[in-house]
Amino acid sequence: MRPLGPGYWLARARAPEGIGEIQQALANLGYLDTPPTTSWDANAVAALKRFQQARGLPEQAGELDIWTAGALMPSLPPVPGVPVYLRAEPAMSVALLGWLNTTPDGRKEIQQALAEAGVYSGPINGLVGVPTRDALKAFQAANGLEPSGVVDWDTAVKLSSLLPQPK
């Protein structure tokens, strides 16, 4: 069984109860100045924007996306009846995944990791073109993942042991 991740909260954010829970988390963190409601009103959107900006998230339009949901998860309530899982594999945070995908240095680290895995021989320049996407597909296929050519959560976790480790 897979742990419930940010995708669960993306879906839940469409239901009034989920909207209220997300707004309560924003209020608890000090981003929502009004009582939580069950709709995405202007106050909730502004609070979400402030949260996104404070966390340096890629999307800062005040809409709940995968990065924002992941960053909010520690503040959201546990799902009743669902056990909490701890990852025993190399750590991959939503913020790190966003950095890898959205910055030239992050993309260089992806290219370097793919080179170390033996599937990429192109330049380490942070530009994601056909050679990098083909290498990602080869890496994903070799690791039992869907070969999309995109660095998603599962790909990043598999790549994490090849990424530079913090000192």
PLY file of the C-alpha trace (Angstrom):
ply
format ascii 1.0
element vertex 167
property float x
property float y
property float z
element edge 166
property int vertex1
property int vertex2
end_header
0.00 0.00 0.00
1.38 3.46 -0.93
1.28 6.30 1.57
-1.18 9.08 0.82
0.77 11.97 -0.58
0.19 15.46 -1.93
-2.09 14.07 -4.66
-4.60 13.05 -1.99
-4.81 16.65 -0.81
-5.11 17.97 -4.37
-8.24 15.85 -4.76
-9.49 16.68 -1.27
-9.09 20.43 -1.99
-12.10 20.16 -4.32
-14.43 19.13 -1.48
-15.70 21.61 1.13
-14.30 19.56 4.05
-10.85 19.41 2.46
-10.88 23.13 1.68
-11.69 23.81 5.33
-8.86 21.54 6.51
-6.35 23.22 4.19
-7.50 26.66 5.31
-7.22 25.60 8.96
-3.62 24.53 8.31
-2.92 27.92 6.70
-4.51 29.65 9.71
-2.47 27.55 12.16
0.68 28.56 10.27
-0.30 32.25 10.43
-1.11 32.80 6.75
-4.92 33.02 6.94
-6.16 35.99 8.97
-9.88 35.15 8.75
-11.76 32.11 10.01
-11.47 29.13 7.65
-14.36 28.59 5.25
-15.29 25.76 2.91
-14.65 27.68 -0.32
-11.64 29.18 -2.06
-12.53 32.80 -1.37
-10.19 35.79 -1.87
-8.81 35.50 1.69
-7.94 31.83 1.23
-6.30 32.46 -2.15
-4.25 35.34 -0.68
-3.20 33.12 2.26
-2.13 30.37 -0.12
-0.11 32.89 -2.17
1.65 34.13 0.99
2.44 30.54 2.00
3.80 29.75 -1.48
5.94 32.89 -1.54
7.29 32.30 1.97
8.26 28.73 1.04
9.74 29.72 -2.33
7.47 27.28 -4.14
7.45 27.19 -7.95
3.73 28.06 -8.25
2.74 31.30 -6.54
-0.65 31.99 -8.12
-2.64 31.09 -5.02
-3.76 27.74 -6.43
-3.09 24.47 -4.67
-0.59 22.47 -6.70
1.46 19.36 -5.97
4.36 21.37 -4.47
2.12 23.42 -2.20
0.17 20.36 -1.05
3.43 18.61 -0.22
4.75 21.58 1.73
1.47 21.82 3.67
1.23 18.09 4.45
2.99 18.23 7.85
0.37 20.79 8.97
-2.66 18.94 7.59
-4.68 16.52 9.71
-4.01 12.79 9.50
-6.49 10.85 7.42
-8.72 8.77 9.73
-8.20 5.04 9.39
-5.05 5.37 7.30
-1.78 4.32 8.95
1.15 6.71 8.86
4.09 5.45 6.82
7.72 6.40 7.19
10.05 6.17 4.22
13.12 4.04 4.78
14.57 4.93 1.40
16.73 7.98 0.62
15.02 11.21 1.53
13.42 13.28 -1.20
11.55 16.40 -0.25
8.99 18.25 -2.32
11.19 21.34 -2.17
14.21 19.40 -3.46
12.16 17.88 -6.27
10.96 21.35 -7.26
14.52 22.69 -7.19
15.79 19.80 -9.32
13.14 20.45 -11.96
13.11 24.25 -12.03
16.69 25.47 -11.66
19.68 25.12 -14.00
21.82 23.78 -11.14
19.13 21.24 -10.24
18.90 20.07 -13.84
22.72 19.79 -13.95
22.57 17.52 -10.90
19.97 15.37 -12.68
22.24 15.13 -15.73
25.23 14.26 -13.54
23.23 11.56 -11.74
22.09 10.12 -15.08
25.72 10.10 -16.27
26.76 8.25 -13.09
23.97 5.75 -13.78
25.51 5.17 -17.20
22.53 6.33 -19.27
23.63 9.87 -20.20
26.74 10.99 -22.04
25.69 14.49 -23.10
26.85 17.81 -21.70
26.19 18.69 -18.06
24.69 22.08 -18.87
21.28 22.21 -17.18
19.44 22.26 -20.52
16.85 19.53 -20.78
16.64 18.44 -24.39
16.12 15.18 -26.23
19.35 13.54 -24.91
18.41 14.25 -21.28
14.80 13.09 -21.76
15.99 9.91 -23.52
18.40 9.25 -20.65
15.59 9.78 -18.14
13.41 7.30 -20.04
16.24 4.74 -20.06
16.84 5.26 -16.32
13.13 4.98 -15.55
12.73 1.80 -17.61
15.80 0.24 -15.97
14.32 1.00 -12.55
10.82 -0.34 -13.20
9.24 3.10 -13.61
7.01 4.45 -16.34
9.44 5.86 -18.96
8.04 9.40 -19.22
11.28 11.35 -19.57
10.15 13.63 -16.73
11.58 13.75 -13.21
8.57 12.87 -11.08
8.56 11.84 -7.41
9.38 8.15 -7.99
12.17 8.98 -10.45
13.68 11.50 -8.03
13.65 8.95 -5.21
15.46 6.42 -7.43
17.95 9.12 -8.52
18.51 10.42 -4.97
21.33 8.02 -4.14
23.23 9.39 -7.16
22.67 13.06 -6.27
25.26 15.03 -4.27
24.60 14.60 -0.58
24.47 17.57 1.83
27.54 17.99 3.98
0 1
1 2
2 3
3 4
4 5
5 6
6 7
7 8
8 9
9 10
10 11
11 12
12 13
13 14
14 15
15 16
16 17
17 18
18 19
19 20
20 21
21 22
22 23
23 24
24 25
25 26
26 27
27 28
28 29
29 30
30 31
31 32
32 33
33 34
34 35
35 36
36 37
37 38
38 39
39 40
40 41
41 42
42 43
43 44
44 45
45 46
46 47
47 48
48 49
49 50
50 51
51 52
52 53
53 54
54 55
55 56
56 57
57 58
58 59
59 60
60 61
61 62
62 63
63 64
64 65
65 66
66 67
67 68
68 69
69 70
70 71
71 72
72 73
73 74
74 75
75 76
76 77
77 78
78 79
79 80
80 81
81 82
82 83
83 84
84 85
85 86
86 87
87 88
88 89
89 90
90 91
91 92
92 93
93 94
94 95
95 96
96 97
97 98
98 99
99 100
100 101
101 102
102 103
103 104
104 105
105 106
106 107
107 108
108 109
109 110
110 111
111 112
112 113
113 114
114 115
115 116
116 117
117 118
118 119
119 120
120 121
121 122
122 123
123 124
124 125
125 126
126 127
127 128
128 129
129 130
130 131
131 132
132 133
133 134
134 135
135 136
136 137
137 138
138 139
139 140
140 141
141 142
142 143
143 144
144 145
145 146
146 147
147 148
148 149
149 150
150 151
151 152
152 153
153 154
154 155
155 156
156 157
157 158
158 159
159 160
160 161
161 162
162 163
163 164
164 165
165 166
